[in-house]
Amino acid sequence: MKPTRLALAAFACLTLAACGGVDPNSPMGQRQAIFKQMLNTSEDLGGMLRGRLAFSAPRFVAGSAELDQLSRTPWQHFPQIKDEGDSRAKDDVWQRQLRFQELARELEGATAALVVASAASPLHSAELVAPMQRVENSCKACHEEFRAY
Ligand code: HEC
């Protein structure tokens, strides 16, 4: 392959997101990006409570608010009919929509409760462990039922 063609191939990969991957503007690309952000944010929060990161009250407050906002946004990017492509979503998402929505509401309730807990002043990290656990359990519960791997 000539250098110019290599450069072209590299450019094509950049524009098509992760090479061979999902169009970032598609519903699938958008929900996967939101889920990744949710993971980053919740890992930082969990890390602060487990001692992997230094606990900072302002950062915890900001992170829980961000997670609460994010937790409301992936669901609109699941279309009515299952989209083709590299999705980890099981067919069950579309076959058992009521249950899927129920677990989405559970996560939203858990992140809202985390925001309430993080409004305490002074803020003690020990009091955030249980509400954070509820958030993590909500992620896990839905993945076990609705994510392929
Ligand atoms: C109501 C169900 C549900 C809840 C709650 C949920 N997820 Fe997911 N998650 C999914 C489904 C379905 C997929 C697969 C999406 C796809 O590939 O189309 C997914 C995918 C992901 C992915 C992979 C994204 C990628 O790169 O492809 C991550 C990371 C993730 N979720 C993190 C989280 C975190 C963190 C939480 C909790 C804060 C959470 N999820 C809560 C259903 C859920």
Boltz pocket constraint, residues with backbone or C-beta under 6 A from the ligand:
constraints:
  - pocket:
      binder: B
      contacts: [[A, 28], [A, 31], [A, 32], [A, 33], [A, 35], [A, 36], [A, 38], [A, 39], [A, 40], [A, 42], [A, 86], [A, 87], [A, 88], [A, 89], [A, 90], [A, 93], [A, 100], [A, 101], [A, 103], [A, 104], [A, 107], [A, 135], [A, 136], [A, 138], [A, 139], [A, 140], [A, 142], [A, 143], [A, 146], [A, 147]]
      max_distance: 6.0
